[in-house]
Amino acid sequence: MAPDTNETDPYAQYNFEVEVDGEAVAGFAEVAGITMELETVPYREGGVNDHVHQLPGQFAHANLVLRRGLTKNTTFWEWIQTVMSGTLTRKNIVVTVKDGFRGDSQWGWEFAGAYPTKWSGPDLVSTDRGMAIESIELAYERFSTLSGMPD
């Protein structure tokens, strides 16, 4: 019988690998905020009293929220400290979905021009192996799916 992946690999439950400017820095269990919405602008045309036109506006999106992460890398913490001290530094973030058994990338998204807006630490437990991140929230300019990912 093959060994249970969760017993041999402490990061197996963190199926979302996060890269900051091309460097893999953490694994997360949850990712939220991958949404896009086309805003509309109401336009009242003179003489047309039975409806209001809805014209397309700009695209808007929610902040990217990464939850329940684990890392041995201090990249997020250093970046947050830089931004919170007043130096807004934008970076490119790549989030890839990993196959929990083989670790292969299955799908991914790239978030351009991101910067942290919120960081939440976890409850501290002495048995954790690395720095845990309860959640980090990132604002970004735009996102796209990664090309060239395996089928």
C-alpha positions in Angstrom: 0.0 0.0 0.0 1.3 3.4 -1.0 2.0 5.9 1.9 -0.5 8.5 2.6 0.6 11.7 0.9 -0.5 13.8 3.9 1.7 11.8 6.3 4.9 12.0 4.2 4.5 15.6 2.9 3.5 18.3 5.4 2.6 20.7 2.5 0.3 18.2 0.7 -2.9 20.0 1.9 -1.6 23.3 0.5 -2.7 22.7 -3.1 -2.2 26.3 -4.3 1.4 27.3 -4.9 2.1 31.0 -4.9 5.0 32.6 -6.7 6.1 36.2 -6.2 8.0 37.7 -9.1 8.9 34.1 -10.3 9.9 32.7 -7.0 7.8 30.0 -5.3 7.2 31.3 -1.8 4.3 29.6 -0.1 1.5 27.1 -0.3 -2.1 27.9 0.5 -5.2 25.8 1.2 -7.7 28.4 -0.1 -7.8 31.1 -2.8 -10.7 33.6 -3.2 -11.4 36.7 -5.2 -10.8 35.4 -8.7 -13.7 37.4 -10.0 -14.3 39.9 -12.8 -17.3 42.1 -13.3 -18.3 44.5 -16.0 -19.6 47.7 -14.4 -22.6 49.4 -16.2 -23.4 53.0 -16.5 -27.1 54.0 -16.5 -28.0 56.4 -19.3 -31.4 58.2 -19.4 -32.2 59.1 -22.9 -34.5 62.1 -23.4 -38.0 61.2 -24.6 -37.5 57.5 -23.7 -39.5 57.0 -20.5 -40.1 53.2 -20.5 -36.5 52.2 -19.7 -33.0 53.3 -18.8 -30.1 52.3 -21.1 -27.3 50.3 -19.4 -24.0 51.1 -21.1 -20.8 49.0 -20.5 -18.3 50.6 -18.3 -15.0 49.4 -16.9 -14.1 45.9 -15.6 -13.7 45.6 -11.8 -12.5 42.8 -9.7 -12.3 41.8 -6.0 -9.0 41.6 -4.1 -7.2 38.3 -4.2 -7.4 36.5 -0.8 -5.1 33.7 0.0 -6.0 31.7 3.2 -4.4 29.1 5.4 -0.9 29.2 4.1 2.4 27.9 5.1 5.9 28.9 4.2 9.5 28.8 5.2 10.2 31.9 3.1 10.0 35.4 4.5 9.1 37.0 1.1 5.5 37.9 2.1 6.5 39.3 5.5 9.3 41.4 4.0 7.0 42.7 1.3 4.2 43.5 3.7 6.7 45.4 6.0 7.9 47.4 3.0 4.4 48.4 1.9 3.2 49.1 5.4 6.2 51.4 6.0 5.0 53.6 3.1 6.8 52.2 0.1 4.2 50.7 -2.3 5.9 47.9 -4.2 3.9 46.1 -6.9 4.8 42.6 -7.8 3.5 39.9 -10.1 1.8 36.9 -8.4 1.2 33.5 -9.9 -1.2 31.1 -8.3 -1.1 27.5 -9.6 -3.3 24.6 -8.6 -1.2 21.6 -7.8 -2.2 17.9 -8.1 -2.0 16.8 -4.4 -0.6 13.4 -5.3 2.0 14.2 -7.9 2.6 17.9 -7.3 2.1 18.8 -11.0 0.6 22.1 -11.9 -2.9 21.7 -13.2 -4.1 25.3 -13.8 -3.0 28.8 -12.9 -3.6 32.5 -12.9 -1.3 35.5 -13.0 -2.0 38.7 -11.1 -0.1 41.7 -12.4 0.8 44.7 -10.3 -0.2 43.3 -7.0 0.4 44.6 -3.5 -0.7 43.5 -0.1 -3.6 45.4 1.6 -4.1 43.1 4.6 -2.3 40.3 6.4 -3.7 38.1 9.2 -1.5 35.8 11.3 -2.7 32.5 12.7 -3.1 31.3 16.2 0.4 30.3 17.3 1.0 26.6 17.8 4.5 25.3 18.8 4.2 22.2 16.5 3.9 24.2 13.2 6.7 23.6 10.7 7.3 27.0 9.3 5.5 30.4 9.3 1.8 30.0 9.0 -0.3 32.7 7.3 -4.0 32.8 8.1 -4.7 35.1 5.2 -3.2 37.7 3.0 -5.2 40.1 0.8 -3.8 41.5 -2.4 -5.0 44.3 -4.6 -4.0 43.9 -8.3 -4.3 45.6 -11.6 -5.4 42.7 -13.8 -5.4 38.9 -14.0 -5.2 36.3 -16.7 -5.0 32.5 -16.9 -1.6 31.0 -17.6 -1.0 29.7 -21.0 0.9 26.5 -21.7 -0.5 24.7 -18.6 -0.9 20.9 -19.1 -4.3 19.5 -20.1 
